[in-house]
Amino acid sequence: MTPSARLSAAIEVFADIEARHRPAAQALKDWGLAHRFAGSGDRAGIAGLVYDALRRKASSAWIMGADTPRAALLGMLAHERGLDADAIAKLSDGGRFAPPPLSEEERTRLSGVNLADAPPHVRGDYPEWLDACLAATFGEERVDECVALASRAPLDLRVNTLVAEREEATQAIGEWSPQPTRWSPWGLRIAVAPDAKSPAIHAEPAFLKGQIEIQDEGSQVAALLTGAQPGEQVIDLCAGAGGKTLALAAMMDNHGQLYAADTDKRRLAPIHERLERAGVRNVQIRTPRSSSPSPAGGGGSGRGPSRASRAQDVLADLAGRADLVLIDAPCTGTGAWRRNPDAKWRVRPGALAERLKEQTEALDRAVPLLKAGGRITYVTCSVLDEENGAQVRAFLARHPAFAAVPPADVANALGERAFLFRRAALMLAEGVLMTPRRTDTDGFFVSVLRRH
């Protein structure tokens, strides 16, 4: 496909995303199935255009004076990729498979890109309704923080120290030129060009042997900040597919006991194969039990217990035994906008309210599981205070037997990297906040809450 044909295809896919309010990955997959002539390089190039347009959706609309798929792609080419009006006109010349030629107004707008007078949500490319939430976290720096959140993310890998050293894994995937990550002693980073195909990591022998896992460096650091130790009793309360469970198992060197649980057993499905591949031997998986109807004449609603109560039930025998409970909490995912740029345009106030409720339930479920002196590590991939500091403050008000560990002390888990990390990350009263702008990771909040 020619560059012009790729641009036309990207406009088509973007229109499908907008019209059907669907994830970009699904729209791109369907386009590829319907256009099997397109090679893998073409599909990667089209995906790069679509994702970049989603990153710069608000600013492109401002630049072009229109909120259309065409405007989104043309504005992105100028603002994100730095093409001038002449270069964009060559791509949009009306030829075969090319978009229609630029109008005079489009050429004028593309010749004078200027966001100086745009409101913060346009310059930062985020939904306007989130402006107050982001201001509560970042104040006047919210535009710069969100510009970084709108950037492309690298590919980060975690070396599984149960079976390999970082140098060994680096050599195994040397063709991708991986570089050591700044904060995580386990991490490797691969730079991926905007139009390039992502490395097929899942097909690499190093992956198949359990030597590496795909995991953002911020997520690796969040696991490190738990301070999990060999021999401890640890519960991963929202384990999902097991990314942090695997990291904790490596930290514990397969000693002690690690329990992986989740309120939805479907999310736990991938964990079994991942644990086997990684050589993990100290994990028990606690799958939620199926709900049962209320007893006859019981006066109930006719429904079984809630997911939360079922999750608590399968952990009942662990009450008062845990040294550490990790809560990798369900959240809006605002910290992962680099990797899911379409998600930021789909998030709604109602979704935030639902996530806040789930976070509160998870925090309260952790309390009876802990022994005296035990700790909760509360983690979100969000940059919103409502999901982070405010949740911690509310928890401490409900549970006065707990106190937040000072974030400077939490950072000590990084050893020799702690000093620079404390200067880079946002150190809040309730915890540590990583962001792409500050730490060159996804946005992660980590708070450690210790029981007296």
C-alpha positions, 0 to 999 in steps of 0.5 A: 500500500502507498502512504496515501492508501494507508492514510485513507485506510486510517481515516476509515478505521477512525470513522468506524471507532467513532461511529460504533464507539468501539476499542481501536484494536477491534476496529483495526482487526476487523479492517484487516480481516476485510482487507486481507491484501494488506500486509503486516507492514501496512497493518502496522502503519495504519495502526500507528496512524490511528493510535497517533490520531487518537492521542491527538484527537482534541488538539487536531480538532482545534487545529482543523476547526472540525471534529471529523475522522479526516480532521483527526488524521490531518491535524495529527500529521501536522502536530504529532508527526511534524509534516508541513502542509505541502507534505500532507497535500502530497498524501491527500492529492485525490489520486487512486486510494488517496484522500481527497485534496486539501481545501484552501481552509485545510491548507491554511490551518495546517500551515499555521499550527498554534495551540497557544490560545487553546484551553488546557484540555486541548493542549493536553489532549484529554476529555474536558470533563477531567480537567478539574480532576487532573488539576487536583493532582497536577495543578498548572502542570497538568498540560505537560503531564498529559502531553507526556501521557499522550506520547507513544510508549516503549515496549518494556519487559521484565526479566524473570529472575527465577530462571534468568539474569538480565544480561542473559535475557538481553543477549537472548533478544539482542536483535531488538536492541533492548536497554536496561530500564532506569528504575527496575533492576529486572527491566529491559526496554525496546524502542518501537518506531511509530509505523513499525511492527511490535516485536513478536515477543510471545514467539521468542524462545526467551519468552517461551522459556519463561525468561521474560514477560511483557510488563511496563517498568512502572508496574515492575516498580510498583511490585518492588515497592511492596517490599515482598520478602521470601518466607512471607504470606502474601495475598494478591487480592486483584490478581487478574491475569497474574502480572504482578503475581509473577513479579512477587513470586520472583521477589520471594524467590519461590519461598513463602506462600503467595495467594492469587485471587480475583472477584472474576474467575475469568480474569484469572484464566491466563494465570495458570499457564503463565505460572507454569512457564515462569517456574513459579512454585509458591502460588495458590490460586483461589478461584471465586466459588459459584454463587448459589440461590438464597435458601427457600423462604429466606426472604432474599433477593433470589441472587447469590452472594456478591462477587466481593463476598465470594472472593472474601469467602475463598480467603476466609481461612487466611484471616489474620495471617497475611504479611502483605496484601497487594491490591492492584485495584480496578481503576480508570486506567488514566495512567496507561493512556500512552498504551490505550489512547482510545480509552481516554475518550471512552471513560465517563463519570459513571465509570469513575464512580463504579471504579471508586466503589470497587476500590473501596470494597477491595481495601476493606476486604484486605483488612481482616486478612492482615496480621498485626504489623502487616501491610496493604500495598494499594496500587492503581494505574491512575493519576486521579486523586479520587482513585489515589490519595482520596481513597487512601485518606478515606480508608485511614478514616475508616480504619484508624488502626492503619497508617500510611508509610511515608513515601520516601520510606516506601521508595527505599525498596529500590535500593541504590535507585531510591534517591533519584527516584524520590526526586523524579516521582511525585511524592504525595502524603499518601503515596508515590505517583509515577508518570511518563513525564516524571519517571518515563513509565506509565502512570502508577500510584503506590501507597503502603498502609501498615497495620499497628 
